[in-house]
Amino acid sequence: MQLIKNSRGGNVTATVLVCDGITSDGIEPLVRLEGIELIFGKIDDIEDPEMIEGIMVRSATKITESVLERFSGLKIIARAGVGVDNIDLTAATKKGVLVVNAPEGNTISTAEHTWAMMMSLVRNIPQANQSVKIGEWDRKKYTGQELYQKTLGIIGMGRIGSELAKRAKSFSMNVLVFDPYFSLEKQKELSVTSVDLDTLIQQSDIITVHTPLTKDTRKLLNHDNLKNTKKGAYLLNCARGGIIDEEALLHYLNTGHLSGCALDVFEQEPPINRSLIEHPNVIVTPHIAASTIQAQKNVAYMASDEIKSFILNKPLKHAVNFPSLSKDTYEKLIAYYDFSHVLGSFTTQFFKEPVTEISIGYGGSLSETDTTSLTRSFLCGFLKTRLGRPVNDVNSMVAANERGIVVGEKRGTDDYGYPNIIHVKVTGQNHTFTLSATLVKGFGGRIIQLNGYTVDFVPQGSLLYIEHRDTPGIIGKVGAFLGERKINIATMHVGRKSAGGEAMMVLTFDSQLPEEIQKELVNIEDLLVCKPLDL
C-alpha cells in the first residue's frame, strides 16, 4: 500500500482511498488539491478505516454494507465508470454517503469501438486476417460491402448513438433512428430521420443498439421482428447483452437471412454457449468497447473531479443517490418522496412521446414546505427508463435540462379540499398529459384525476388503462374476455367525461397481463386504447 501526501503541503482536510489500480495521472484534480491525503491500496488493508472520507473505485472493489460499517467516516464514493453494481446504493444512502460516477468518460471509446466493429464486419477483416495468417490468399472469399449510401439504423439516441450518427453522416450514410423520447430539435441537429422500430428494422442495412437493458428493451430484437430485417442485413451490439435475443440471432444467421453480426456483449459473460462466438459470420470482442487508455483516464479524472467538488462544497454533476436529509425533513417528506417517484414512473409509461415541458404544482400541506426533493424524485422516476445512463434525484434536473425539458414547480395551487395534492402537467410535441394525486394517511397514495377523468385508484402493481366508448356492456365484455382466459381482475375503477362519450377504466391484476392477451384485448369493439403499466 502506498501513501501519498499532497506535495503542496498544508493541513490534511480529507483522506481519500484510491482502489483498483487507478494511478495518480488519472486523478489530477485531487493530486493538485491542497490538504488532500491520497492512499492507493485495497479496502482490506486500511488500518484506520474511520479516517477515510472518500473512496474511489472501478468495478473490482465491492462496497458492501459491511464495508460501509467499517468506514464509519465515509462521506463520498466515486465510481470511475458508468455502472455502480459493485456499490450498495441503498446502504450508502441510509448511511448518508454520497455516490457519484462518470457516465460521460467512455462515450467516444464506445462509439469508436462500435464503428470499428462495423467496418470490420462489412469488410470481413477478422476473417480475412485469420485466413492470411494460416497461409491462405483467397481474395474473392472475403469480398465486402461499402458503407457509402447504406442505411444505418441506430436504436437508442443517447450520447453514444448521437456520436455514431455524426460519424455515419461523414461516410455519406442514411441514418434512421428509433428512440421514443428523441426530440425533434435533436433530429434536425443531427440530420437523422426518426422512425418507429418496425420501420427501422425493415429499412436498415445495418442495425446497432445503444439502449440500457430494461424490461422494455430485453430481447427488443427477437424472433418476431428479426425476420422482417432486410435480406443480408448486419447487426451490432456494443451496449448490453440481452437486448438482442441470442437464440433468434443465431437462427437467422444460420438460415443466411442475416449476413453477419458483431458483438461486444452477451447475455451471460463470459458466454458458456459458444454457438454465436464460433459462427463464421460473427465477430466478437470481450466487452471492451469502453476499454481504452483515454477512456480509463477520462472516467478516473471525472470521478476525482466530483470528489474535489464535494470537498470544496460545489455542485455535483453525476451523483447517483439522494443525499441524506435532516431527520425532521426526512420524516415529513419521505412518504411523498416515494410517492412522487411512483408518479414519475406512471407518467413516463403512460405518456410515451418526446416531452418539452413538465410542470408540477403542490397544494394543501405540501405548499408549506420545500418540495424540491419531490420534484427531483418525480423526474428520477420519469427519466430513468428514457435515458441510457443512470438518473437519480440529484442529477435528474440536469438530465431533464440536457434533454431540452423545461421543468417548472409551484406551490400554493388548488387543493380541491384534499389535505395535500400534487398536480402534474406534461407537454409533449403533439399531446398534453395531466394528473392529480393525493396521499391519504393510512390509505396511501391515490391518483384522483387523469387526463380530465375523475378517478380514484392506487398506482401500484400491474395495471391496465383502457379508454373506450361509453356503450352498454363494454365493461362486461372486458370482464368476460379476461375471465375466459383465466385472468383474475383484482380491482376495477371506471370514469367518464359524459354519457355516451369517452370513458375509461383502470384494472389491476395480481401479476403482469401477458402480452398476447393485451394484443387480443384491443380487438374488442368500442375499445380505443390499452396501456399496460407496471409499478
Phi, psi and omega in degrees: 000137184247131178255127179238124173257144183303131185291344181279353176078199180092171179289144178285119179257341179200144177245128184240129176266126181249119186248177169063032174075013175290124185264169186295335181288343178270352182236041183306320180302326180278323180301323183276353185274123182293139175087004181261130176257123181253132176240124178259119181173204181247151183297329181287344183269354185281122182280329180238072185297335181291347180274347182278125179258338179221144176231135178240128185223162163262228183261344187288317183284131179260123177260094183264177178297323179293324176297317179297327176295318180293315182271070188292339179266007185293136180241333183211140173240130179244125177261117179280077183160188184270303186290152177232032181296336181272007180238130177281094184295321181298312180295320179297316180296317179298327179278356182076023180264126181280137177243129179234159177221189182226078187286345186261347191292337183250015182300309183295317180300316181292319179296317180293321179295318178299318180294321178296320178296321180296313180298317180296323183292309186284342179254006176056035186295313180297320181293317180294321178300312181295324180299314181294323182296332180264011172100004180272163176211070186250093185288321184292325184299331186248028174299131185249197181240149171274151173276340183306122178063013170284161178258119178261126176256119181251119178260110184101111185245056170277209182298315184290316178300321180293320178296322178295320180299319179299316181292322180296321180295326179289343176263012180060039176266153170273136185240119171255141180229145172237116175199108185303342186246017181277122188284158179297324180297318179293324177300314180293320182298321183264358180056047178242166180248122180272128182225171174282168186298318182299318179296317179300315181298318185285331189253353185271139172278328179226134180237129177232140184252138181214055178243161170290161176269112179229179178297334180278333182258351177299126182054041177300322173258119192216187181305319187292323184254340178294334178293344181266001177291160176299144172299123180091010180290161177243148178236147175225143172221104174242026183253278180218136176296139180107344178290324174258130177292110186295325178295316179293320179300314180298320180300312184283340170286319181294326179281348182086002179294320175261138181281330182179172182210146175239126185231129171254346185225156183220162178299321176235131182232130352291151184294138174271316176281115186261015183300317179290317183301320185273357179292134184296340182256018179242131172247142188224154170222156187272063177055057184240015184304325182263006186264083171233160178302317182293317182295317181297323177290319181299313183292325177294317180298314182294320179294318180291329177293327176293319176298318178301313180299320179297314181298323181272007178060041177254162181300145179258146182266328192227048173286142182244010170216171185268127181297155184297146178257162174295156183303315182295315180293320180300311182295329182282325189251349190302318181295318179290327179298311178296319182294321179298321178298317178298317180297323176296317179295318178299314184297316183291329176286326182283320189247083187264075172207162179303141186244139178252335184208141174232124178239129181236126179244146182236129180235174182069218183296335181292338181287351184262005183226168177283113185260013181304318182295329179289319178297317179295322178296318176300313181297323178299312178296326182286321190266342192298331177263357182266341186245151180271030178208161181298134176238137182218180185295331182281319184260004184296324180293318178296317180298321178295317180297322179297329178276001180078022180266122176276124182250125178240146180222136176215150179241157180089022179282172181303136180255351177052031176087000178273149180295335175207154181203145176238124177253132179236132173228122181242124181255123178255186180290332184234339185221172176232141180239138177224148170208157171229143184215157179219158178242117184256123182302128180090344181238348178083190183276145180219141171271127186245350174211135182217108179051043177091350177269136172277120185224180176198090180214160181268121178282084186206141175077209182265117183238160173224119177265130182232131168253140183206168173283142182282078181244151180300133174090355185295322179294320178296322179297316179296315179298317180295318179302312181290323179298320178298334181258018175060032177260119182270128177273120180285310177216159175220133177232133184236159177198159177210160179268325178201155180298128178080359181258224180278142179216168181212163172214148175239120180252143173241148183230163179287335177212168184299136180291127180304143184299323181293329177286324175301317182294322179290324186300324184292350179277353178294134182299139178077359176270126189256318186220137172232124179232108174285141181226136182233110186238000000 
